[in-house]
Amino acid sequence: MADSDATPVVIDSIDSEAIDNTKRRFLIASATVVGAAGVAAWALPFIKSMEPDKAVTAAGVPIEVDVSKLEPGQLIIAEWRQRPIWILHRQQWMLDTLPKNTPRLKDPDSLAPQQPDKDFINGDYRALRKDIFVAVAICTHLQCSPNYAPKPKSVNTWWPGGFHCPCHGSMYDFSARVFDGSPAPLNIPIPPYFWKTDTLVRIGEVENGKFQNWVPAIW
């Protein structure tokens, strides 16, 4: 496929400080998504408008996302293998909640194969870098897309912040680990990825090209 044939991918950004129980403020990120076949930068406000080249997404070709303009607390959504991918710039207070969640989690140590290998567990962080979290934005119950709900107590009285599925109420922390009492059985998947530079993440493989065909136990 020639570079000129590459179809751009839409990025959606959410400002965590503007979220409450009744509305979410959508911002258009200026991040750039790079397909393996070429480079494109384009933004529209809704994830449903994302239409990358079908052959590229079906083949699971890796994508690259520039996070240089991702602000602390912000979430952007890219697309890989026709699935939405969260990229969240976690703030320190978000990281501080993670060890406190352990007693409430179904799989706090990420023992289920919901990430390519142990490098993607990294303690409570489930990320190669503590500050930038990358995950497949699909609930492991019935494959809905959970909402980003960072505000503490916005879901219930003990809610520490994280991701909440509006379909059947599954709850996940800021590392997308599922809380007890949720219908979802497993943590949300972490895709294979690596950092090409400090601000450019390649999603869909690791640095040595492994895991391009990786799949989790449950999407």
HELIX and SHEET records of a PDB file:
HELIX    1   1 ASP A    3  ASP A    5  5                                   3    
HELIX    2   2 SER A   16  ALA A   18  5                                   3    
HELIX    3   3 ILE A   47  SER A   49  5                                   3    
HELIX    4   4 LYS A   54  ALA A   58  1                                   5    
HELIX    5   5 GLN A   92  THR A   97  1                                   6    
HELIX    6   6 PRO A   99  ARG A  104  5                                   6    
HELIX    7   7 LYS A  118  PHE A  120  5                                   3    
SHEET    1   A 5 PHE A  26  LEU A  27  0                                        
SHEET    2   A 5 ASP A  12  ASP A  15 -1                                        
SHEET    3   A 5 GLN A  74  TRP A  80 -1                                        
SHEET    4   A 5 ARG A  83  HIS A  89 -1                                        
SHEET    5   A 5 ILE A 132  VAL A 136 -1                                        
SHEET    1   B 5 GLY A  38  ALA A  40  0                                        
SHEET    2   B 5 VAL A  33  GLY A  35 -1                                        
SHEET    3   B 5 ILE A  63  ASP A  66 -1                                        
SHEET    4   B 5 LEU A 200  ILE A 203 -1                                        
SHEET    5   B 5 TYR A 193  TRP A 195 -1                                        
SHEET    1   C 3 ASN A 147  ALA A 149  0                                        
SHEET    2   C 3 GLY A 162  HIS A 164 -1                                        
SHEET    3   C 3 MET A 171  TYR A 172 -1                                        
END                                                                             
